[in-house]
Amino acid sequence: MDVHRTGIVLKPTNSRVVMRPFEPTSEHRFEKIIARVSSLSEPEVDSLLEGVMREFRGRHQRTREFFLHRFDQVRHHLHTDRSIGEARRLLIGSYFSQEYALESAALFNPSMIWHPDQSGLPDGSRRFILSLRATGEGHISSITFRSGVIDAGNRIRMDEPTRFVTAPDLVPNALYDTHLFDLKLTELGINGTLTGQVIAALGDRFTLAELEQTIRNVLRHNRARQREFEPIAHTMVTLAKANYEIRFEAEMDVSERIIFPSSPAETNGIEDARFVHFTHDDGRTCYYATYTAYDGRVVLPQMLETEDFLHFKVSTLNGPEVRNKGFALFPRRVNGQFAMLSRQDNENIYLMYSDMPHFWFTKELIARPTYPWEFVQLGNCGSPIETEAGWLVLTHGVGAMRKYAMGAFLLDLDDPSRVIGRLEAPLLEPNENEREGYVPNVVYSCGAALHGRELIIPYAMSDYASTFATVPLDDVLGAMTRA
Protein backbone atom coordinates (compact mmCIF):
# COMPACT_ATOMS: atom_id res chain seq x y z
CA MET A 1 0.00 0.00 0.00
CA ASP A 2 1.39 3.41 -1.00
CA VAL A 3 1.35 5.37 2.28
CA HIS A 4 3.11 8.71 1.79
CA ARG A 5 4.65 10.46 4.79
CA THR A 6 4.61 14.20 4.11
CA GLY A 7 7.62 15.17 6.20
CA ILE A 8 5.63 17.95 7.90
CA VAL A 9 6.35 17.87 11.63
CA LEU A 10 4.53 19.96 14.24
CA LYS A 11 6.79 20.03 17.29
CA PRO A 12 6.03 21.43 20.73
CA THR A 13 7.62 24.72 21.67
CA ASN A 14 8.06 26.41 25.03
CA SER A 15 7.72 29.90 23.52
CA ARG A 16 3.92 29.75 23.19
CA VAL A 17 2.48 30.82 26.53
CA VAL A 18 -0.99 31.63 27.81
CA MET A 19 -1.93 33.73 30.83
CA ARG A 20 -3.46 31.75 33.66
CA PRO A 21 -4.56 32.57 37.22
CA PHE A 22 -2.00 32.12 39.98
CA GLU A 23 -3.74 30.77 43.07
CA PRO A 24 -1.78 30.85 46.36
CA THR A 25 -2.28 27.82 48.55
CA SER A 26 -3.99 29.57 51.47
CA GLU A 27 -6.34 32.44 52.23
CA HIS A 28 -3.63 33.95 54.42
CA ARG A 29 -1.25 34.29 51.47
CA PHE A 30 -3.86 36.11 49.37
CA GLU A 31 -4.28 38.66 52.12
CA LYS A 32 -0.53 39.12 52.66
CA ILE A 33 0.20 39.70 48.96
CA ILE A 34 -2.63 42.21 48.63
CA ALA A 35 -1.51 43.99 51.82
CA ARG A 36 2.03 44.37 50.51
CA VAL A 37 0.87 45.85 47.21
CA SER A 38 -1.60 48.09 49.05
CA SER A 39 1.23 49.51 51.17
CA LEU A 40 3.05 50.91 48.11
CA SER A 41 2.94 54.60 47.28
CA GLU A 42 1.29 55.74 44.04
CA PRO A 43 4.68 56.45 42.35
CA GLU A 44 5.90 52.98 43.36
CA VAL A 45 2.73 51.41 41.94
CA ASP A 46 3.11 53.29 38.65
CA SER A 47 6.77 52.33 38.32
CA LEU A 48 6.23 48.65 39.10
CA LEU A 49 3.22 48.42 36.79
CA GLU A 50 5.14 50.05 33.96
CA GLY A 51 7.86 47.41 34.34
CA VAL A 52 5.39 44.52 34.36
CA MET A 53 3.55 45.83 31.30
CA ARG A 54 6.79 46.49 29.43
CA GLU A 55 7.97 42.93 30.08
CA PHE A 56 4.75 41.05 29.33
CA ARG A 57 2.49 43.22 27.16
CA GLY A 58 4.17 42.09 23.93
CA ARG A 59 3.65 38.43 24.82
CA HIS A 60 -0.14 38.57 25.15
CA GLN A 61 -3.12 40.20 23.45
CA ARG A 62 -5.28 41.27 26.41
CA THR A 63 -2.89 41.82 29.29
CA ARG A 64 -4.76 44.73 30.93
CA GLU A 65 -8.11 43.00 30.69
CA PHE A 66 -6.67 39.84 32.26
CA PHE A 67 -5.08 41.72 35.18
CA LEU A 68 -8.30 43.63 35.88
CA HIS A 69 -10.31 40.41 35.74
CA ARG A 70 -7.92 38.77 38.19
CA PHE A 71 -8.28 41.73 40.54
CA ASP A 72 -12.06 41.35 40.44
CA GLN A 73 -11.67 37.65 41.30
CA VAL A 74 -9.49 38.31 44.38
CA ARG A 75 -10.92 41.63 45.60
CA HIS A 76 -13.02 39.90 48.27
CA HIS A 77 -9.72 39.35 50.13
CA LEU A 78 -9.41 43.12 50.63
CA HIS A 79 -10.10 44.40 54.14
CA THR A 80 -11.39 47.78 52.99
CA ASP A 81 -14.18 49.21 50.85
CA ARG A 82 -12.23 52.31 49.85
CA SER A 83 -11.82 53.09 46.17
CA ILE A 84 -8.70 51.69 44.51
CA GLY A 85 -7.17 53.31 41.43
CA GLU A 86 -6.85 51.40 38.18
CA ALA A 87 -3.04 51.21 38.32
CA ARG A 88 -3.12 49.53 41.73
CA ARG A 89 -5.89 47.18 40.61
CA LEU A 90 -3.81 46.19 37.59
CA LEU A 91 -0.74 45.61 39.74
CA ILE A 92 -2.65 43.50 42.27
CA GLY A 93 -4.07 41.47 39.37
CA SER A 94 -0.57 40.88 37.99
CA TYR A 95 0.53 39.32 41.29
CA PHE A 96 -2.21 36.73 40.91
CA SER A 97 -1.39 35.90 37.28
CA GLN A 98 1.19 33.69 35.63
CA GLU A 99 2.31 32.40 32.24
CA TYR A 100 1.78 28.76 31.30
CA ALA A 101 3.75 27.12 28.48
CA LEU A 102 0.87 25.11 27.08
CA GLU A 103 2.85 22.86 24.73
CA SER A 104 6.29 22.74 26.34
CA ALA A 105 6.11 18.94 26.74
CA ALA A 106 4.10 17.64 23.77
CA LEU A 107 1.86 18.51 20.81
CA PHE A 108 0.11 15.36 19.72
CA ASN A 109 -3.04 13.30 19.02
CA PRO A 110 -4.38 15.50 16.19
CA SER A 111 -7.89 15.55 14.77
CA MET A 112 -8.55 17.03 11.32
CA ILE A 113 -11.74 18.82 10.26
CA TRP A 114 -12.67 20.95 7.25
CA HIS A 115 -12.69 24.65 8.09
CA PRO A 116 -16.11 26.38 8.13
CA ASP A 117 -14.62 29.10 5.86
CA GLN A 118 -13.62 27.78 2.42
CA SER A 119 -13.61 31.16 0.65
CA GLY A 120 -10.79 32.45 -1.54
CA LEU A 121 -9.26 29.09 -2.44
CA PRO A 122 -8.32 27.71 -5.88
CA ASP A 123 -10.38 24.87 -7.34
CA GLY A 124 -9.51 21.57 -5.72
CA SER A 125 -8.09 23.13 -2.55
CA ARG A 126 -9.63 22.91 0.91
CA ARG A 127 -8.85 24.69 4.15
CA PHE A 128 -8.74 22.61 7.34
CA ILE A 129 -8.51 23.03 11.09
CA LEU A 130 -6.30 20.70 13.08
CA SER A 131 -7.02 20.24 16.77
CA LEU A 132 -4.12 19.03 18.89
CA ARG A 133 -3.55 17.94 22.45
CA ALA A 134 -1.03 20.35 23.95
CA THR A 135 0.69 19.27 27.16
CA GLY A 136 2.70 21.54 29.42
CA GLU A 137 3.93 21.88 32.99
CA GLY A 138 2.39 19.39 35.40
CA HIS A 139 1.30 17.23 32.44
CA ILE A 140 -1.87 19.30 32.06
CA SER A 141 -3.41 18.93 28.60
CA SER A 142 -5.51 21.42 26.65
CA ILE A 143 -6.94 21.70 23.14
CA THR A 144 -5.09 23.94 20.72
CA PHE A 145 -5.58 24.52 17.00
CA ARG A 146 -3.66 24.98 13.76
CA SER A 147 -4.93 25.62 10.23
CA GLY A 148 -3.74 24.82 6.73
CA VAL A 149 -4.69 24.13 3.12
CA ILE A 150 -4.60 20.97 0.99
CA ASP A 151 -4.34 21.63 -2.74
CA ALA A 152 -5.65 19.62 -5.68
CA GLY A 153 -2.46 17.55 -5.69
CA ASN A 154 -2.91 16.60 -2.01
CA ARG A 155 0.00 18.81 -0.95
CA ILE A 156 -0.40 20.19 2.56
CA ARG A 157 0.61 23.71 3.56
CA MET A 158 0.39 24.64 7.23
CA ASP A 159 -0.36 28.23 8.23
CA GLU A 160 2.20 29.84 10.52
CA PRO A 161 0.78 29.95 14.06
CA THR A 162 0.45 33.29 15.78
CA ARG A 163 2.85 34.20 18.57
CA PHE A 164 -0.08 34.79 20.90
CA VAL A 165 -2.26 32.27 22.71
CA THR A 166 -5.43 33.51 24.40
CA ALA A 167 -7.99 31.68 26.51
CA PRO A 168 -11.70 32.24 25.78
CA ASP A 169 -14.21 34.06 27.94
CA LEU A 170 -16.75 32.06 29.89
CA VAL A 171 -20.20 32.98 28.59
CA PRO A 172 -22.00 34.71 31.47
CA ASN A 173 -25.49 33.54 32.39
CA ALA A 174 -25.38 30.52 30.10
CA LEU A 175 -28.72 28.71 30.23
CA TYR A 176 -29.18 25.13 31.46
CA ASP A 177 -32.10 22.89 30.52
CA THR A 178 -33.80 21.85 33.78
CA HIS A 179 -35.15 18.56 32.41
CA LEU A 180 -31.75 17.44 31.10
CA PHE A 181 -30.08 18.54 34.33
CA ASP A 182 -32.56 16.45 36.30
CA LEU A 183 -31.84 13.44 34.06
CA LYS A 184 -28.11 13.84 34.66
CA LEU A 185 -28.63 14.03 38.43
CA THR A 186 -30.74 10.87 38.32
CA GLU A 187 -28.02 9.16 36.30
CA LEU A 188 -25.55 10.04 39.05
CA GLY A 189 -27.92 8.58 41.65
CA ILE A 190 -28.70 12.00 43.12
CA ASN A 191 -32.48 12.28 43.31
CA GLY A 192 -33.53 12.87 46.91
CA THR A 193 -35.36 15.57 48.83
CA LEU A 194 -32.88 18.36 48.15
CA THR A 195 -32.67 17.80 44.40
CA GLY A 196 -36.44 17.49 44.15
CA GLN A 197 -36.99 20.81 45.90
CA VAL A 198 -34.31 22.55 43.83
CA ILE A 199 -35.63 21.23 40.51
CA ALA A 200 -39.19 22.17 41.45
CA ALA A 201 -38.12 25.74 42.22
CA LEU A 202 -36.27 26.22 38.92
CA GLY A 203 -38.00 27.19 35.70
CA ASP A 204 -37.61 25.36 32.40
CA ARG A 205 -34.16 26.95 32.08
CA PHE A 206 -31.77 28.42 34.62
CA THR A 207 -28.35 30.02 35.01
CA LEU A 208 -25.56 28.90 37.33
CA ALA A 209 -26.25 31.89 39.59
CA GLU A 210 -29.94 30.96 39.79
CA LEU A 211 -29.05 27.37 40.67
CA GLU A 212 -26.69 28.48 43.44
CA GLN A 213 -29.28 30.88 44.87
CA THR A 214 -32.01 28.23 44.74
CA ILE A 215 -29.75 25.75 46.55
CA ARG A 216 -29.05 28.34 49.25
CA ASN A 217 -32.80 28.93 49.67
CA VAL A 218 -33.52 25.20 49.96
CA LEU A 219 -30.68 24.71 52.47
CA ARG A 220 -32.02 27.61 54.52
CA HIS A 221 -35.41 25.89 54.77
CA ASN A 222 -33.79 22.57 55.72
CA ARG A 223 -31.35 23.68 58.40
CA ALA A 224 -31.76 20.48 60.41
CA ARG A 225 -30.42 18.45 57.46
CA GLN A 226 -27.82 20.95 56.24
CA ARG A 227 -24.82 18.70 56.95
CA GLU A 228 -26.50 15.86 55.02
CA PHE A 229 -27.47 18.12 52.11
CA GLU A 230 -24.24 20.08 51.65
CA PRO A 231 -22.33 17.30 49.76
CA ILE A 232 -25.34 16.88 47.47
CA ALA A 233 -25.48 20.62 46.86
CA HIS A 234 -21.76 20.61 46.04
CA THR A 235 -22.28 17.80 43.50
CA MET A 236 -25.14 19.70 41.85
CA VAL A 237 -23.00 22.81 41.40
CA THR A 238 -20.02 20.75 40.18
CA LEU A 239 -22.24 19.08 37.57
CA ALA A 240 -23.50 22.46 36.38
CA LYS A 241 -19.95 23.81 36.14
CA ALA A 242 -18.97 20.81 34.00
CA ASN A 243 -21.55 22.04 31.46
CA TYR A 244 -20.53 25.51 30.32
CA GLU A 245 -20.06 27.79 27.32
CA ILE A 246 -16.98 29.67 26.12
CA ARG A 247 -16.46 32.30 23.43
CA PHE A 248 -13.41 33.58 21.54
CA GLU A 249 -13.10 37.02 19.97
CA ALA A 250 -13.89 36.88 16.23
CA GLU A 251 -10.61 38.55 15.25
CA MET A 252 -8.50 35.85 16.92
CA ASP A 253 -6.57 33.61 14.56
CA VAL A 254 -7.46 29.92 14.88
CA SER A 255 -3.97 29.17 16.22
CA GLU A 256 -4.41 31.76 18.98
CA ARG A 257 -7.36 29.89 20.50
CA ILE A 258 -6.88 27.44 23.33
CA ILE A 259 -9.48 25.45 25.26
CA PHE A 260 -7.91 25.10 28.69
CA PRO A 261 -9.41 23.10 31.58
CA SER A 262 -12.23 25.20 33.08
CA SER A 263 -14.41 22.94 35.22
CA PRO A 264 -13.65 20.89 38.36
CA ALA A 265 -13.80 17.70 36.28
CA GLU A 266 -10.99 18.99 34.03
CA THR A 267 -8.45 20.18 36.58
CA ASN A 268 -5.76 17.77 35.35
CA GLY A 269 -6.47 18.10 31.67
CA ILE A 270 -8.55 17.86 28.52
CA GLU A 271 -7.43 14.92 26.41
CA ASP A 272 -7.81 13.59 22.87
CA ALA A 273 -10.59 15.60 21.22
CA ARG A 274 -12.18 13.75 18.29
CA PHE A 275 -13.87 16.34 16.05
CA VAL A 276 -16.56 15.51 13.51
CA HIS A 277 -18.55 17.70 11.10
CA PHE A 278 -22.12 16.61 11.84
CA THR A 279 -25.06 17.03 9.44
CA HIS A 280 -28.54 17.03 10.99
CA ASP A 281 -31.57 15.58 9.20
CA ASP A 282 -32.79 19.07 8.26
CA GLY A 283 -29.46 19.97 6.63
CA ARG A 284 -28.07 22.06 9.50
CA THR A 285 -24.44 21.38 10.30
CA CYS A 286 -22.29 21.78 13.37
CA TYR A 287 -19.08 20.40 14.79
CA TYR A 288 -19.04 17.97 17.70
CA ALA A 289 -15.99 16.72 19.56
CA THR A 290 -15.82 14.07 22.22
CA TYR A 291 -12.93 14.34 24.66
CA THR A 292 -11.76 13.02 28.01
CA ALA A 293 -11.82 15.26 31.07
CA TYR A 294 -9.44 14.25 33.87
CA ASP A 295 -9.42 15.53 37.44
CA GLY A 296 -6.40 13.53 38.61
CA ARG A 297 -8.48 10.55 39.72
CA VAL A 298 -11.42 9.99 37.38
CA VAL A 299 -11.78 10.21 33.60
CA LEU A 300 -15.05 11.77 32.44
CA PRO A 301 -16.17 11.69 28.79
CA GLN A 302 -17.35 15.13 27.64
CA MET A 303 -18.60 16.74 24.43
CA LEU A 304 -17.90 20.04 22.68
CA GLU A 305 -20.32 21.60 20.21
CA THR A 306 -19.65 24.57 17.93
CA GLU A 307 -20.76 26.02 14.61
CA ASP A 308 -17.86 28.40 14.04
CA PHE A 309 -14.93 27.47 16.35
CA LEU A 310 -15.61 30.71 18.23
CA HIS A 311 -18.54 29.79 20.49
CA PHE A 312 -18.35 26.37 22.16
CA LYS A 313 -20.83 24.53 24.36
CA VAL A 314 -19.33 21.97 26.73
CA SER A 315 -21.52 19.14 28.05
CA THR A 316 -21.09 15.97 30.06
CA LEU A 317 -21.92 12.65 28.42
CA ASN A 318 -24.30 10.54 30.47
CA GLY A 319 -25.75 7.07 30.71
CA PRO A 320 -24.61 3.67 32.01
CA GLU A 321 -22.41 3.09 28.95
CA VAL A 322 -20.50 6.38 29.28
CA ARG A 323 -17.33 4.88 30.69
CA ASN A 324 -13.65 4.92 29.79
CA LYS A 325 -12.20 6.75 26.76
CA GLY A 326 -12.33 6.78 22.97
CA PHE A 327 -15.86 7.87 22.06
CA ALA A 328 -16.29 8.83 18.39
CA LEU A 329 -19.57 10.16 16.96
CA PHE A 330 -20.76 9.28 13.46
CA PRO A 331 -21.10 12.35 11.15
CA ARG A 332 -24.87 11.96 10.77
CA ARG A 333 -27.76 10.01 12.23
CA VAL A 334 -27.91 6.35 11.26
CA ASN A 335 -31.39 4.85 10.92
CA GLY A 336 -32.84 7.89 12.67
CA GLN A 337 -30.53 7.78 15.69
CA PHE A 338 -27.22 9.23 16.78
CA ALA A 339 -24.48 6.60 16.55
CA MET A 340 -21.19 6.42 18.44
CA LEU A 341 -18.17 4.15 18.61
CA SER A 342 -16.86 3.42 22.10
CA ARG A 343 -14.48 1.24 24.11
CA GLN A 344 -15.78 0.65 27.62
CA ASP A 345 -13.60 -2.37 28.50
CA ASN A 346 -10.13 -1.19 27.36
CA GLU A 347 -10.03 -3.89 24.66
CA ASN A 348 -12.90 -3.97 22.18
CA ILE A 349 -14.79 -1.52 19.96
CA TYR A 350 -18.52 -1.13 20.52
CA LEU A 351 -21.38 0.60 18.69
CA MET A 352 -23.98 2.67 20.55
CA TYR A 353 -27.24 4.30 19.45
CA SER A 354 -29.20 7.08 21.14
CA ASP A 355 -31.99 9.58 20.53
CA MET A 356 -29.85 12.28 22.17
CA PRO A 357 -26.13 12.95 21.67
CA HIS A 358 -25.49 13.35 25.42
CA PHE A 359 -27.16 10.15 26.77
CA TRP A 360 -26.01 6.60 25.98
CA PHE A 361 -27.63 3.54 27.52
CA THR A 362 -26.74 0.46 25.42
CA LYS A 363 -23.80 -0.88 23.43
CA GLU A 364 -23.09 -3.69 20.96
CA LEU A 365 -19.71 -5.35 20.41
CA ILE A 366 -18.52 -4.99 16.81
CA ALA A 367 -14.74 -5.56 16.78
CA ARG A 368 -12.25 -7.49 18.93
CA PRO A 369 -8.43 -7.61 18.84
CA THR A 370 -7.81 -10.18 16.12
CA TYR A 371 -4.32 -9.81 14.65
CA PRO A 372 -0.98 -10.00 16.54
CA TRP A 373 -0.32 -6.26 16.23
CA GLU A 374 -3.55 -5.55 18.17
CA PHE A 375 -3.62 -8.43 20.67
CA VAL A 376 -3.36 -6.11 23.71
CA GLN A 377 -6.20 -3.75 22.79
CA LEU A 378 -8.10 -2.15 19.93
CA GLY A 379 -9.55 1.36 19.67
CA ASN A 380 -10.73 3.91 17.14
CA CYS A 381 -8.66 6.75 15.68
CA GLY A 382 -11.54 9.18 15.20
CA SER A 383 -15.06 9.35 13.85
CA PRO A 384 -16.13 7.05 10.99
CA ILE A 385 -15.71 8.50 7.49
CA GLU A 386 -18.59 7.94 5.10
CA THR A 387 -17.63 6.44 1.72
CA GLU A 388 -19.71 4.80 -0.99
CA ALA A 389 -18.29 1.44 0.13
CA GLY A 390 -19.18 1.86 3.80
CA TRP A 391 -18.13 3.61 6.99
CA LEU A 392 -14.33 3.72 7.09
CA VAL A 393 -13.01 3.48 10.65
CA LEU A 394 -9.34 4.08 11.37
CA THR A 395 -8.15 2.10 14.37
CA HIS A 396 -5.18 1.76 16.67
CA GLY A 397 -3.96 -1.59 17.88
CA VAL A 398 -1.47 -2.35 20.64
CA GLY A 399 0.85 -5.32 20.25
CA ALA A 400 4.04 -6.75 21.73
CA MET A 401 6.21 -4.32 23.73
CA ARG A 402 3.16 -2.02 23.84
CA LYS A 403 3.81 -0.92 20.27
CA TYR A 404 0.95 1.07 18.72
CA ALA A 405 0.04 0.70 15.04
CA MET A 406 -2.86 2.07 12.99
CA GLY A 407 -5.27 -0.07 11.02
CA ALA A 408 -8.74 0.23 9.49
CA PHE A 409 -12.02 -1.59 9.05
CA LEU A 410 -15.20 -0.95 7.05
CA LEU A 411 -18.75 -0.94 8.42
CA ASP A 412 -21.95 -1.43 6.47
CA LEU A 413 -23.58 1.94 5.68
CA ASP A 414 -27.08 0.87 6.70
CA ASP A 415 -26.09 -1.49 9.52
CA PRO A 416 -22.79 -0.33 11.03
CA SER A 417 -22.85 -3.22 13.50
CA ARG A 418 -21.60 -5.31 10.54
CA VAL A 419 -17.86 -5.23 9.82
CA ILE A 420 -17.66 -5.87 6.06
CA GLY A 421 -13.92 -5.36 5.56
CA ARG A 422 -10.75 -5.16 7.64
CA LEU A 423 -7.02 -4.71 7.17
CA GLU A 424 -5.03 -7.70 8.38
CA ALA A 425 -1.74 -5.76 8.45
CA PRO A 426 -1.18 -2.29 9.90
CA LEU A 427 -1.84 0.73 7.73
CA LEU A 428 0.82 2.72 9.60
CA GLU A 429 3.53 1.74 12.09
CA PRO A 430 6.13 3.92 13.83
CA ASN A 431 9.33 4.09 11.81
CA GLU A 432 12.80 4.81 13.18
CA ASN A 433 12.17 8.57 13.10
CA GLU A 434 8.82 8.26 14.89
CA ARG A 435 9.41 5.67 17.59
CA GLU A 436 11.35 7.89 20.03
CA GLY A 437 9.32 10.20 22.24
CA TYR A 438 7.55 10.71 25.55
CA VAL A 439 5.86 7.32 25.06
CA PRO A 440 7.98 5.32 22.58
CA ASN A 441 6.71 3.17 19.70
CA VAL A 442 3.38 4.93 19.17
CA VAL A 443 1.46 6.29 16.19
CA TYR A 444 -2.00 7.62 17.04
CA SER A 445 -4.68 9.82 15.50
CA CYS A 446 -7.94 11.35 16.71
CA GLY A 447 -9.44 11.89 13.26
CA ALA A 448 -8.57 11.84 9.56
CA ALA A 449 -10.28 13.42 6.52
CA LEU A 450 -11.06 12.43 2.95
CA HIS A 451 -9.92 14.84 0.23
CA GLY A 452 -11.32 13.59 -3.04
CA ARG A 453 -10.10 9.99 -3.20
CA GLU A 454 -7.12 10.60 -0.89
CA LEU A 455 -7.17 9.79 2.82
CA ILE A 456 -5.35 12.47 4.82
CA ILE A 457 -4.15 11.12 8.18
CA PRO A 458 -2.74 13.46 10.82
CA TYR A 459 -1.07 11.44 13.53
CA ALA A 460 1.07 11.73 16.64
CA MET A 461 4.57 10.35 16.91
CA SER A 462 5.22 8.70 20.28
CA ASP A 463 3.15 11.21 22.26
CA TYR A 464 5.53 14.05 21.43
CA ALA A 465 4.96 15.68 18.01
CA SER A 466 2.53 15.38 15.09
CA THR A 467 2.78 14.81 11.34
CA PHE A 468 0.72 13.74 8.30
CA ALA A 469 0.48 10.76 5.98
CA THR A 470 -1.64 10.37 2.86
CA VAL A 471 -2.86 7.23 1.14
CA PRO A 472 -5.31 6.60 -1.73
CA LEU A 473 -8.70 5.53 -0.39
CA ASP A 474 -8.97 2.86 -3.07
CA ASP A 475 -5.69 1.31 -1.88
CA VAL A 476 -7.04 1.02 1.65
CA LEU A 477 -10.34 -0.48 0.54
CA GLY A 478 -8.62 -2.81 -1.91
CA ALA A 479 -6.28 -4.18 0.76
CA MET A 480 -9.11 -5.16 3.10
CA THR A 481 -10.14 -8.73 3.70
CA ARG A 482 -13.88 -8.83 3.06
CA ALA A 483 -16.21 -10.38 5.61
Helices and strands as residue ranges (DSSP letters): E 4-10, E 17-21, H 27-38, H 42-56, G 57-59, H 63-74, G 75-77, H 86-95, E 97-101, E 106-114, E 126-135, G 137-139, E 141-150, E 156-158, E 169-170, E 176-177, H 178-187, H 193-201, E 205-206, H 208-220, G 223-225, H 226-241, E 244-247, G 254-256, E 258-259, G 264-266, E 270-279, E 285-294, E 299-306, E 311-316, E 325-329, E 338-343, E 349-354, E 364-367, G 372-374, E 377-380, E 385-387, E 390-398, G 400-402, E 404-411, E 419-422, E 443-444, E 449-451, E 454-461, E 465-472, H 473-478, E 481-482
